[in-house]
Amino acid sequence: MKKGCSLLLLLLLLPGLSGCLSLSPGLRRDNAEHMAAASEWQRVRLPAGRFVLAGYIPGNIPANETTLTIYIEGDGLAWINASLVSLDPTPITPVGLAMALRHPKGAAAYLARPCQYVEGADTQGCSTQYWTNLRFAPEVVESTSQAIELLKQQFQATQLVLVGYSGGGAVAALVAARRHDVALLVTVAGNLDHRVWTGLHHATPLTGSLNPADAWPQLQGIPQLHFVGGKDRIVPPEVGKSFATHFPADRPPEIRMIPNFDHTCCWAEQWAELFTPYAR
């Protein structure tokens, strides 16, 4: 392991440690079920290429909503400690799900990352590489896009708003770059330039993963909003700033800095207030 990896792995673990749940995958799945049920959302199974993805949707799908907002979860529990990769990346504290359940208006759905919240036969294609160095691999992006298409069809939507949290922000950007139905791309504490991110933490590069910053030509025509926490030490503000520098000077993506927020606090708690002006 290269110098600095232990620091990065600790940082990746910190969001999960804010919860009080066991590391048991079953209890992590149960936690999401309880959160969703409290808002009358239900779990859906989405076969999508290499993976079967898990999602949550409202029990009653709103009628006559042409725009669907899809929330994409963060990287989850990638590591148990500095040298031990997790065998199940299901989040302990699913910030993306908590944000989705606070969606202020319009139709919304939640999409987990590959291998999160699944068990048994639905773990097909899962390998620890897909929540470590291959977390943004082409097959991950393709599977996510296929799952998004299934959700879009279920809601009978014609356009999408993609909201990605942390590593889910990278996936949302990479999916948006290959689609033509994304009306707005939103990231929250998003890892939008993982080369800069690993460099800041002196960590091993994410070999095999696509980098959102390289997709700027495909993204420049899509309206974008990127929330950045001023106190975020896991995905520092420099990552979002680096992403923005790839765009033409007269058409930069909007970066909105929230000075007192870090990587987890307080996106979900204040999400309705933050996102209401942009919700469609």
C-alpha positions as CSV (number, residue, x, y, z in Angstrom):
1,M,0.0,0.0,0.0
2,K,1.4,3.4,-1.0
3,K,2.3,6.1,1.5
4,G,-0.8,8.0,2.6
5,C,-3.3,5.3,1.9
6,S,-4.0,4.8,5.6
7,L,-5.0,8.4,5.9
8,L,-7.4,8.1,3.0
9,L,-8.9,4.9,4.2
10,L,-9.5,6.5,7.6
11,L,-11.2,9.5,5.9
12,L,-13.4,7.2,3.9
13,L,-14.5,5.5,7.0
14,L,-15.3,8.6,9.1
15,P,-18.8,9.3,7.7
16,G,-19.9,5.8,8.6
17,L,-18.5,6.1,12.1
18,S,-21.0,8.9,12.8
19,G,-23.7,6.3,13.0
20,C,-24.2,3.9,16.0
21,L,-25.1,0.9,14.0
22,S,-23.3,-2.4,13.8
23,L,-21.1,-3.1,10.8
24,S,-23.5,-6.0,10.1
25,P,-24.7,-5.7,6.4
26,G,-28.1,-6.9,7.5
27,L,-28.5,-4.2,10.1
28,R,-27.3,-1.6,7.6
29,R,-30.0,-2.8,5.2
30,D,-32.6,-2.7,7.9
31,N,-31.6,0.8,8.8
32,A,-32.4,1.9,5.2
33,E,-35.7,0.0,5.2
34,H,-36.8,1.8,8.4
35,M,-35.8,5.2,7.1
36,A,-37.7,4.6,3.8
37,A,-40.7,3.1,5.5
38,A,-41.0,6.1,7.8
39,S,-41.5,8.2,4.7
40,E,-43.7,5.6,3.0
41,W,-41.1,4.7,0.4
42,Q,-40.5,1.1,-0.7
43,R,-37.5,-0.8,-2.0
44,V,-37.1,-1.7,-5.7
45,R,-34.8,-4.2,-7.4
46,L,-33.2,-3.0,-10.6
47,P,-31.4,-5.6,-12.8
48,A,-29.0,-3.4,-14.8
49,G,-26.2,-5.0,-16.8
50,R,-23.4,-6.4,-14.7
51,F,-25.1,-5.6,-11.4
52,V,-28.5,-5.7,-9.7
53,L,-29.0,-2.3,-8.1
54,A,-31.2,-1.4,-5.2
55,G,-33.4,1.6,-5.0
56,Y,-36.2,3.2,-3.1
57,I,-39.2,5.0,-4.5
58,P,-42.4,6.5,-2.9
59,G,-45.2,4.2,-2.3
60,N,-47.5,6.4,-4.5
61,I,-45.8,7.6,-7.6
62,P,-46.9,11.2,-8.4
63,A,-49.0,11.5,-11.5
64,N,-48.3,14.0,-14.3
65,E,-44.7,14.7,-13.2
66,T,-42.5,14.8,-16.3
67,T,-39.3,15.4,-14.4
68,L,-37.8,12.7,-12.1
69,T,-35.1,13.6,-9.6
70,I,-32.8,10.6,-8.8
71,Y,-30.5,10.7,-5.8
72,I,-27.3,8.6,-6.1
73,E,-25.7,7.3,-2.9
74,G,-22.1,7.9,-1.9
75,D,-19.3,5.2,-1.7
76,G,-20.6,3.7,1.5
77,L,-18.5,1.5,3.8
78,A,-15.5,0.8,1.5
79,W,-13.0,-0.1,4.2
80,I,-13.3,-1.6,7.7
81,N,-9.9,-0.3,8.8
82,A,-6.8,1.0,7.1
83,S,-5.8,-2.4,5.8
84,L,-9.0,-4.3,5.5
85,V,-11.5,-3.8,2.6
86,S,-15.1,-4.1,3.6
87,L,-16.9,-7.1,2.1
88,D,-20.1,-5.1,1.8
89,P,-20.2,-1.4,0.8
90,T,-23.7,-0.8,2.1
91,P,-23.5,2.6,4.0
92,I,-23.9,2.8,7.7
93,T,-25.1,6.4,7.4
94,P,-26.9,6.7,4.0
95,V,-26.7,10.4,3.4
96,G,-28.0,10.2,-0.1
97,L,-31.1,8.3,1.0
98,A,-31.7,10.8,3.8
99,M,-31.5,13.6,1.2
100,A,-33.9,11.8,-1.1
101,L,-36.5,11.4,1.7
102,R,-36.3,15.1,2.2
103,H,-36.9,15.9,-1.5
104,P,-38.8,19.2,-1.4
105,K,-41.2,18.8,-4.4
106,G,-41.9,16.8,-7.5
107,A,-41.2,13.1,-8.2
108,A,-38.0,11.6,-6.7
109,A,-36.3,8.2,-6.4
110,Y,-33.2,6.9,-4.8
111,L,-30.5,4.7,-6.3
112,A,-27.8,2.8,-4.4
113,R,-24.4,2.1,-5.8
114,P,-23.5,-1.3,-7.1
115,C,-23.3,-4.0,-4.4
116,Q,-25.0,-1.8,-1.8
117,Y,-28.1,-3.2,0.0
118,V,-28.1,-6.5,-2.0
119,E,-27.6,-10.1,-0.9
120,G,-27.7,-13.6,-2.3
121,A,-28.0,-13.9,-6.1
122,D,-28.3,-10.1,-6.4
123,T,-24.6,-9.8,-5.5
124,Q,-23.8,-11.0,-9.0
125,G,-20.8,-9.1,-10.5
126,C,-19.7,-7.8,-7.1
127,S,-16.1,-7.6,-6.3
128,T,-14.3,-5.4,-3.8
129,Q,-12.7,-3.5,-6.7
130,Y,-16.1,-2.0,-7.4
131,W,-16.0,0.0,-4.2
132,T,-12.3,0.7,-4.2
133,N,-10.3,1.4,-7.4
134,L,-13.1,0.6,-9.9
135,R,-15.8,2.5,-8.1
136,F,-16.2,4.8,-11.2
137,A,-15.4,2.2,-13.8
138,P,-17.2,2.2,-17.2
139,E,-19.3,-0.8,-16.3
140,V,-20.4,0.9,-13.1
141,V,-21.5,4.0,-15.0
142,E,-23.3,1.9,-17.6
143,S,-25.2,-0.2,-15.0
144,T,-26.2,3.0,-13.2
145,S,-27.5,4.5,-16.4
146,Q,-29.5,1.3,-17.1
147,A,-31.0,1.4,-13.7
148,I,-31.9,5.1,-14.1
149,E,-33.6,4.2,-17.4
150,L,-35.8,1.7,-15.5
151,L,-36.8,4.2,-12.9
152,K,-37.5,6.8,-15.6
153,Q,-39.8,4.4,-17.3
154,Q,-41.6,3.4,-14.1
155,F,-42.3,7.1,-13.3
156,Q,-43.1,7.8,-17.0
157,A,-40.8,10.8,-16.9
158,T,-39.3,12.6,-19.9
159,Q,-36.4,14.3,-18.2
160,L,-34.1,13.8,-15.3
161,V,-32.4,15.7,-12.5
162,L,-29.5,13.8,-11.1
163,V,-28.3,14.5,-7.5
164,G,-25.2,12.7,-6.4
165,Y,-23.7,12.6,-3.0
166,S,-19.9,12.2,-2.5
167,G,-18.7,9.5,-4.8
168,G,-22.3,9.4,-6.1
169,G,-21.6,12.8,-7.5
170,A,-18.9,11.4,-9.7
171,V,-21.2,8.7,-10.9
172,A,-24.0,11.2,-11.5
173,A,-21.7,13.4,-13.6
174,L,-20.4,10.5,-15.6
175,V,-23.9,9.2,-16.3
176,A,-25.1,12.7,-17.3
177,A,-22.2,13.0,-19.7
178,R,-23.6,10.0,-21.7
179,R,-27.3,10.8,-21.6
180,H,-29.4,13.4,-23.4
181,D,-32.3,13.7,-20.9
182,V,-30.6,15.3,-18.0
183,A,-32.0,18.8,-17.3
184,L,-29.9,19.5,-14.3
185,L,-26.8,17.9,-12.6
186,V,-26.4,18.4,-8.9
187,T,-23.6,17.1,-6.7
188,V,-23.2,17.4,-3.0
189,A,-19.7,17.0,-1.6
190,G,-19.0,15.4,-4.9
191,N,-15.7,13.7,-5.9
192,L,-15.6,15.4,-9.3
193,D,-11.9,15.1,-9.9
194,H,-10.5,11.9,-8.4
195,R,-7.0,12.5,-9.6
196,V,-6.8,15.7,-7.6
197,W,-8.6,13.9,-4.7
198,T,-6.1,11.1,-4.4
199,G,-3.3,13.6,-4.9
200,L,-4.5,15.7,-2.0
201,H,-4.6,12.6,0.3
202,H,-1.3,11.2,-1.1
203,A,-3.2,8.0,-2.0
204,T,-3.2,5.4,-4.7
205,P,-4.8,6.6,-7.9
206,L,-8.2,5.0,-8.8
207,T,-6.8,3.1,-11.7
208,G,-9.6,1.8,-13.9
209,S,-12.1,4.5,-12.9
210,L,-13.4,7.2,-15.2
211,N,-12.8,10.8,-14.0
212,P,-15.7,13.3,-14.2
213,A,-13.2,16.2,-14.9
214,D,-12.3,14.5,-18.2
215,A,-16.0,14.5,-19.3
216,W,-16.3,18.3,-19.3
217,P,-16.9,18.5,-23.0
218,Q,-20.0,16.4,-22.7
219,L,-21.1,18.2,-19.5
220,Q,-20.7,21.8,-20.6
221,G,-24.1,21.9,-22.2
222,I,-25.9,20.6,-19.0
223,P,-27.0,23.1,-16.3
224,Q,-25.0,22.2,-13.2
225,L,-24.9,23.0,-9.5
226,H,-22.2,21.6,-7.2
227,F,-22.5,22.1,-3.4
228,V,-19.2,22.1,-1.5
229,G,-18.6,22.0,2.2
230,G,-16.2,24.6,3.4
231,K,-15.1,22.3,6.2
232,D,-15.0,19.1,4.2
233,R,-11.7,17.3,4.8
234,I,-12.8,14.1,2.9
235,V,-13.6,15.8,-0.4
236,P,-12.0,19.2,0.1
237,P,-13.2,22.3,-1.8
238,E,-10.1,22.0,-4.0
239,V,-11.7,19.0,-5.8
240,G,-14.7,21.0,-7.0
241,K,-12.5,24.0,-7.9
242,S,-10.3,21.7,-10.0
243,F,-13.3,20.3,-11.8
244,A,-14.6,23.8,-12.6
245,T,-11.2,24.9,-14.2
246,H,-11.7,22.4,-17.0
247,F,-14.6,24.4,-18.4
248,P,-14.5,27.5,-20.6
249,A,-13.9,30.6,-18.5
250,D,-17.2,32.1,-19.8
251,R,-19.2,29.0,-19.0
252,P,-18.1,27.6,-15.6
253,P,-20.3,25.3,-13.7
254,E,-21.9,26.8,-10.6
255,I,-20.0,25.9,-7.4
256,R,-21.9,26.8,-4.2
257,M,-19.8,26.8,-1.1
258,I,-21.6,26.2,2.3
259,P,-18.9,27.5,4.7
260,N,-19.9,25.6,7.9
261,F,-20.7,22.2,6.3
262,D,-18.3,19.3,6.3
263,H,-18.6,16.0,4.4
264,T,-21.8,14.8,6.2
265,C,-23.1,17.7,8.2
266,C,-25.5,19.1,7.5
267,W,-26.6,18.2,4.0
268,A,-29.6,15.9,4.7
269,E,-30.9,18.0,7.6
270,Q,-31.0,21.2,5.5
271,W,-31.5,19.7,2.1
272,A,-35.1,20.9,1.6
273,E,-34.0,24.5,2.2
274,L,-30.9,24.2,0.1
275,F,-32.6,22.5,-2.9
276,T,-36.0,24.1,-3.0
277,P,-35.0,27.0,-5.3
278,Y,-33.6,24.4,-7.8
279,A,-36.2,21.6,-7.6
280,R,-38.3,21.0,-10.7
